[in-house]
Every structure is written in structure tokens, then in C-alpha cells.
Amino acid sequence: LTKVAAEFALDERAHAVSLTVTVETYGRTGVEMEALTAVSVGLLTVYDMCKAVDREMRIEGIMLLEKQGGKSGHFVHPAART
């Protein structure tokens, strides 16, 4: 992995936390699984820290937003276009 960056955002009105992870490599393999794992573990950590306050929290909407390079070319999820 050449780069891993995690950016948390709080939405106080919705009582929500979002996490965007960017992963880059110059190798020949894709790193989307690493990015999805980082998001999952990051949000599970938030859940663990907040479960005493709200046990009804849920983790949802984990998805690959964009992927460049590799055999499959450039992919952009429709949710990333808005």
C-alpha cells in the first residue's frame, strides 16, 4: 500500500458518523478489499466507543465509491456522482 487515509465526518442533525477511506498502491493488485475493510473496522470502532450511549446504532451503506486502474478500468458508483 502506498497511501491509506481515513476521513470521519459527523452529522449532528442526523446523529450519524460517516467514514471515507482512500487507499492507493502502485502495485498490480487492487486494494478495494483493504479500503472496505478499513471502513468496516473504523465504523466498528466507533460503534464500540458509543454502544453505552445507544445500542440501537447501525452500520450501513458501506460501498466502493471509486476504483481506477486494473483490469476492470475506471469505476464510479452512482452515489459518488452526486
N, CA, C and O of each residue as an XYZ file, in Angstrom:
328
protein
N       0.840     -1.181      0.000
C       0.000      0.000      0.000
C       0.881      1.239      0.000
O       1.843      1.332      0.762
N       0.546      2.178     -0.853
C       1.289      3.420     -0.950
C       0.682      4.499     -0.066
O       1.398      5.325      0.501
N      -0.652      4.488      0.049
C      -1.341      5.511      0.842
C      -2.619      4.928      1.427
O      -3.348      4.194      0.760
N      -2.873      5.267      2.681
C      -4.159      4.979      3.319
C      -4.553      6.228      4.096
O      -3.796      6.694      4.947
N      -5.720      6.765      3.813
C      -6.212      7.955      4.513
C      -7.653      7.712      4.931
O      -8.463      7.220      4.146
N      -7.967      8.059      6.174
C      -9.326      7.905      6.692
C      -9.854      9.270      7.103
O      -9.175     10.025      7.799
N     -11.069      9.581      6.669
C     -11.685     10.867      6.999
C     -13.076     10.630      7.588
O     -13.984     10.159      6.904
N     -13.220     10.965      8.866
C     -14.507     10.863      9.545
C     -15.248     12.184      9.402
O     -14.634     13.251      9.390
N     -16.567     12.109      9.293
C     -17.409     13.305      9.263
C     -18.600     13.073     10.185
O     -19.225     12.013     10.155
N     -18.904     14.068     10.998
C     -20.043     13.993     11.910
C     -21.215     14.769     11.335
O     -21.049     15.880     10.831
N     -22.388     14.186     11.413
C     -23.627     14.866     11.040
C     -24.479     14.923     12.306
O     -25.204     13.981     12.623
N     -24.380     16.032     13.015
C     -25.074     16.156     14.303
C     -26.590     16.110     14.146
O     -27.290     15.571     15.002
N     -27.083     16.662     13.077
C     -28.531     16.680     12.856
C     -29.082     15.260     12.679
O     -30.145     14.935     13.207
N     -28.364     14.428     11.943
C     -28.795     13.045     11.702
C     -28.262     12.078     12.751
O     -28.577     10.889     12.720
N     -27.456     12.586     13.677
C     -26.807     11.729     14.685
C     -26.056     10.597     13.989
O     -26.235      9.421     14.308
N     -25.216     10.977     13.036
C     -24.526      9.991     12.213
C     -23.045     10.322     12.082
O     -22.620     11.471     12.206
N     -22.289      9.276     11.828
C     -20.858      9.391     11.543
C     -20.628      8.720     10.199
O     -21.101      7.608      9.968
N     -19.909      9.386      9.321
C     -19.527      8.744      8.062
C     -18.009      8.640      8.015
O     -17.291      9.432      8.626
N     -17.551      7.660      7.285
C     -16.116      7.418      7.150
C     -15.801      7.144      5.693
O     -16.388      6.257      5.073
N     -14.872      7.912      5.157
C     -14.377      7.689      3.801
C     -12.911      7.312      3.903
O     -12.122      8.011      4.538
N     -12.555      6.205      3.274
C     -11.167      5.741      3.270
C     -10.661      5.763      1.838
O     -11.326      5.275      0.924
N      -9.483      6.334      1.653
C      -8.810      6.349      0.359
C      -7.574      5.470      0.467
O      -6.768      5.620      1.385
N      -7.434      4.557     -0.478
C      -6.290      3.644     -0.492
C      -5.666      3.710     -1.875
O      -6.370      3.687     -2.885
N      -4.345      3.791     -1.917
C      -3.627      3.811     -3.192
C      -2.478      2.820     -3.155
O      -1.905      2.537     -2.103
N      -2.161      2.305     -4.327
C      -0.990      1.448     -4.477
C      -0.458      1.615     -5.892
O      -1.194      1.964     -6.815
N       0.802      1.363     -6.039
C       1.395      1.374     -7.376
C       1.604     -0.042     -7.875
O       2.163     -0.249     -8.952
N       1.159     -1.011     -7.103
C       1.283     -2.412     -7.483
C       0.239     -2.796     -8.515
O      -0.568     -1.972     -8.945
N       0.270     -4.052     -8.899
C      -0.626     -4.539     -9.939
C      -1.906     -5.135     -9.375
O      -2.731     -5.649    -10.131
N      -2.082     -5.078     -8.087
C      -3.272     -5.667     -7.478
C      -4.219     -4.575     -7.008
O      -3.794     -3.467     -6.683
N      -5.489     -4.893     -6.974
C      -6.472     -3.942     -6.481
C      -6.432     -3.858     -4.965
O      -6.017     -4.803     -4.293
N      -6.857     -2.742     -4.439
C      -6.850     -2.552     -2.987
C      -8.247     -2.209     -2.460
O      -8.386     -1.651     -1.372
N      -9.276     -2.546     -3.237
C     -10.617     -2.226     -2.766
C     -10.994     -3.010     -1.513
O     -11.717     -2.488     -0.664
N     -10.527     -4.240     -1.374
C     -10.826     -5.013     -0.161
C     -10.184     -4.372      1.065
O     -10.770     -4.374      2.147
N      -8.998     -3.830      0.901
C      -8.335     -3.139      2.009
C      -9.115     -1.887      2.406
O      -9.250     -1.586      3.592
N      -9.625     -1.164      1.418
C     -10.409      0.042      1.708
C     -11.712     -0.312      2.414
O     -12.081      0.334      3.395
N     -12.409     -1.330      1.925
C     -13.663     -1.741      2.548
C     -13.441     -2.276      3.959
O     -14.259     -2.048      4.850
N     -12.341     -2.982      4.158
C     -12.009     -3.480      5.498
C     -11.718     -2.323      6.441
O     -12.152     -2.336      7.592
N     -10.989     -1.326      5.962
C     -10.667     -0.163      6.799
C     -11.931      0.575      7.222
O     -12.045      0.994      8.374
N     -12.874      0.737      6.309
C     -14.138      1.399      6.652
C     -14.899      0.574      7.684
O     -15.407      1.116      8.665
N     -14.976     -0.720      7.463
C     -15.701     -1.592      8.393
C     -15.107     -1.544      9.788
O     -15.834     -1.380     10.768
N     -13.798     -1.685      9.887
C     -13.139     -1.677     11.201
C     -13.254     -0.300     11.851
O     -13.467     -0.205     13.060
N     -13.118      0.755     11.070
C     -13.252      2.101     11.621
C     -14.633      2.340     12.208
O     -14.760      2.897     13.299
N     -15.672      1.919     11.486
C     -17.031      2.123     11.984
C     -17.361      1.184     13.139
O     -18.120      1.554     14.034
N     -16.804     -0.016     13.131
C     -16.978     -0.909     14.280
C     -16.329     -0.323     15.529
O     -16.830     -0.509     16.638
N     -15.227      0.376     15.353
C     -14.569      1.036     16.481
C     -15.449      2.148     17.041
O     -15.568      2.293     18.257
N     -16.064      2.930     16.159
C     -16.993      3.972     16.613
C     -18.162      3.326     17.359
O     -18.573      3.812     18.413
N     -18.690      2.247     16.820
C     -19.781      1.533     17.491
C     -19.356      1.107     18.893
O     -20.095      1.303     19.857
N     -18.178      0.531     19.000
C     -17.683      0.057     20.295
C     -17.573      1.204     21.298
O     -17.888      1.035     22.476
N     -17.129      2.363     20.834
C     -16.971      3.513     21.730
C     -18.309      4.130     22.133
O     -18.406      4.743     23.196
N     -19.341      3.978     21.303
C     -20.617      4.650     21.552
C     -21.728      3.716     22.029
O     -22.826      4.184     22.328
N     -21.475      2.422     22.108
C     -22.547      1.474     22.426
C     -23.171      1.697     23.799
O     -24.328      1.332     24.008
N     -22.443      2.281     24.730
C     -23.017      2.560     26.048
C     -24.082      3.651     25.972
O     -24.961      3.727     26.830
N     -24.003      4.487     24.950
C     -24.957      5.585     24.778
C     -26.169      5.140     23.965
O     -27.297      5.532     24.267
N     -25.943      4.323     22.938
C     -27.033      3.915     22.047
C     -26.754      2.533     21.480
O     -25.908      2.384     20.598
N     -27.442      1.541     21.968
C     -27.253      0.173     21.469
C     -28.049     -0.089     20.187
O     -27.936     -1.169     19.607
N     -28.838      0.864     19.745
C     -29.613      0.688     18.519
C     -28.894      1.230     17.287
O     -29.476      1.282     16.203
N     -27.647      1.628     17.444
C     -26.883      2.122     16.288
C     -26.813      1.037     15.223
O     -26.930     -0.153     15.513
N     -26.622      1.469     14.004
C     -26.423      0.507     12.923
C     -25.354      1.030     11.980
O     -25.158      2.236     11.825
N     -24.684      0.097     11.369
C     -23.678      0.413     10.355
C     -24.306      0.044      9.020
O     -24.759     -1.084      8.824
N     -24.327      0.999      8.110
C     -24.980      0.740      6.827
C     -24.324      1.544      5.717
O     -23.612      2.518      5.963
N     -24.579      1.116      4.507
C     -24.138      1.873      3.347
C     -22.666      1.758      3.011
O     -22.117      2.635      2.343
N     -22.008      0.689      3.464
C     -20.595      0.518      3.110
C     -20.531      0.117      1.638
O     -21.159     -0.855      1.218
N     -19.762      0.882      0.865
C     -19.686      0.611     -0.578
C     -18.384      1.141     -1.156
O     -17.746      2.027     -0.588
N     -18.013      0.592     -2.274
C     -16.881      1.091     -3.047
C     -17.392      2.261     -3.884
O     -18.297      2.090     -4.701
N     -16.817      3.448     -3.685
C     -17.270      4.627     -4.418
C     -16.547      4.814     -5.742
O     -17.149      5.234     -6.731
N     -15.249      4.500     -5.760
C     -14.485      4.695     -6.994
C     -13.278      3.782     -7.008
O     -12.659      3.526     -5.974
N     -12.950      3.292     -8.200
C     -11.755      2.473     -8.391
C     -11.168      2.822     -9.747
O     -11.874      2.861    -10.754
N      -9.866      3.076     -9.760
C      -9.178      3.389    -11.011
C      -8.094      2.365    -11.258
O      -7.472      1.867    -10.320
N      -7.873      2.053    -12.513
C      -6.797      1.142    -12.883
C      -7.229     -0.306    -12.810
O      -8.389     -0.623    -12.551
N      -6.265     -1.171    -13.045
C      -6.545     -2.599    -13.013
C      -7.238     -3.064    -14.274
O      -7.452     -2.291    -15.208
N      -7.583     -4.339    -14.286
C      -8.209     -4.947    -15.457
C      -9.599     -4.392    -15.741
O     -10.024     -4.316    -16.894
N     -10.303     -4.005    -14.675
C     -11.685     -3.563    -14.857
C     -11.811     -2.092    -15.234
O     -12.915     -1.619    -15.503
N     -10.703     -1.365    -15.256
C     -10.752      0.042    -15.651
C     -11.265      0.948    -14.547
O     -11.085      0.667    -13.362
N     -11.903      2.032    -14.945
C     -12.365      3.055    -14.002
C     -13.828      2.804    -13.649
O     -14.677      2.677    -14.532
N     -14.111      2.734    -12.363
C     -15.471      2.532    -11.863
C     -15.825      3.681    -10.932
O     -15.036      4.044    -10.060
N     -17.006      4.250    -11.116
C     -17.526      5.267    -10.201
C     -18.949      4.860     -9.833
O     -19.811      4.728    -10.703
N     -19.185      4.662     -8.547
C     -20.521      4.300     -8.057
C     -21.456      5.486     -8.271
O     -21.034      6.630     -8.102
N     -22.711      5.246     -8.637
C     -23.645      6.364     -8.817
C     -23.751      7.275     -7.592
O     -23.964      8.478     -7.738
N     -23.606      6.723     -6.398
C     -23.680      7.543     -5.179
C     -22.528      8.534     -5.085
O     -22.643      9.547     -4.395
N     -21.432      8.262     -5.762
C     -20.272      9.158     -5.726
C     -20.411     10.290     -6.734
O     -19.645     11.253     -6.693
N     -21.358     10.187     -7.620
C     -21.531     11.194     -8.673
C     -22.366     12.373     -8.219
O     -22.427     13.388     -8.914
N     -23.003     12.264     -7.081
C     -23.872     13.354     -6.625
C     -23.178     14.213     -5.610
O     -23.760     15.179     -5.117
